[in-house]
C-alpha cells in the first residue's frame, strides 16, 4: 500500500488543536511523503466546513488528516479530492450501516443522520493543486451528543457495538488509496458515477433554501467543479456553489 505506515508517516497525538492545522504547519518544515496521516484522540479546535467547529468526545471518534499531492491536477478539479474522500468514507461506513449517502458538499449520512464530515484544504501553485489536506471526522463510539448538533449518529449507535478506532483508521486509508488511485489514473467518469450513485437525494425532488426563498427542485448531479445541479420545476438546470443553497430537511 502506498499509504501504509511503511511508506508514509502516521503521527498520533493524545490531544491536538487541529489535525489540519498541524499538518499545514509541519509541511513548511518537513518534506512529508504523500499519505502522511495525523490523528488524535481529541481536538481542542477541531475545524469544520465554513469556519464551523467539529466537536467530539475524547477518545471516542476518528479525528484525522491525510496529505495528498495531486500536483498534476488543475485547480479547477479541486472537488475531485472531495469525491475521493467521500467515497472512501462511504465504503467504510456501509460495512456496518445501511442507507449510507453523501450529502453535498461534505457530509456522510446514515439515513438522515450525520456520521462524518470532511474539510479539504488545498494549496494552489501555478494553477495546480500542489498539496491537499483532507480533514476527516468520523463518529465511532460516541453515543451522547450536545443538543445543538443536528441529527448526529455514530457507528456504535447504528451497529450496537464498540469499535477499534485504529483498525478503522487503517481500513479508511486503504479505501482512500483505492479511490485516489482511480483519480490519478484519470478514471473521472467512474468516480463521478460512483459519487452520484450514493448522492443523498439524487433524482429526488427536495426542498432547498436560498437567501430569500424556499423552493423545490430535483437533484440531477454535481458538476466537475463541485456545483450542485438542480432541475427546477420548469425543466431549467441551475448550478449552485457552496453556501449558495442549503437543504431543508
ZIRAQUI-V559801 format. One record per backbone hydrogen bond with DSSP energy under -1.0 kcal/mol. NH is the residue of the N-H (numbers start at 1). CO is the residue of the C=O. Records with the same first field share a line. If there is no record, write none. Layout:
NH: CO + CO
This chain:
4: 1
8: 4
11: 37
13: 39
16: 42
22: 18
23: 19
24: 20
25: 21
26: 22
27: 23
30: 26
32: 30
35: 67
36: 33
37: 9
38: 65
39: 11
40: 63
41: 13
44: 16
45: 17
48: 52
52: 49
54: 46
59: 41
60: 57
62: 138
64: 136
65: 38
66: 134
67: 36
68: 132
71: 69
73: 70
75: 127
77: 74
78: 75
80: 77
81: 78
83: 79
84: 80
85: 81
86: 82
87: 83
88: 84
89: 85
90: 86
91: 87
92: 88
93: 89
94: 90
95: 92
96: 93
97: 93
101: 109
102: 198
103: 107
107: 103
108: 116
109: 101
110: 113
111: 99
113: 110
114: 151
115: 108
116: 108
117: 137
118: 106
119: 135
121: 133
123: 131
125: 128
128: 125
129: 73
130: 123 + 128
131: 123
132: 68
133: 121
134: 66
135: 119
136: 64
137: 117
138: 62
139: 115
141: 60
149: 146
153: 114
155: 139
156: 140
158: 154
159: 155
160: 156
168: 164
169: 165
170: 166
171: 167
172: 168
173: 169
174: 170
175: 171
176: 172
177: 173
178: 174
179: 175
180: 176
181: 177
182: 178
183: 179
184: 180
185: 181
186: 183
187: 182
188: 186
191: 187
192: 188
193: 189
194: 190
195: 191
196: 192
197: 193
199: 196
200: 102
202: 199
203: 219
204: 201
206: 217
208: 215
209: 246
210: 213
215: 208
217: 206
218: 231
219: 204
220: 229
223: 227
226: 223
228: 240
229: 221
230: 238
231: 218
232: 236
235: 232
238: 230
240: 228
244: 241
246: 209
248: 207
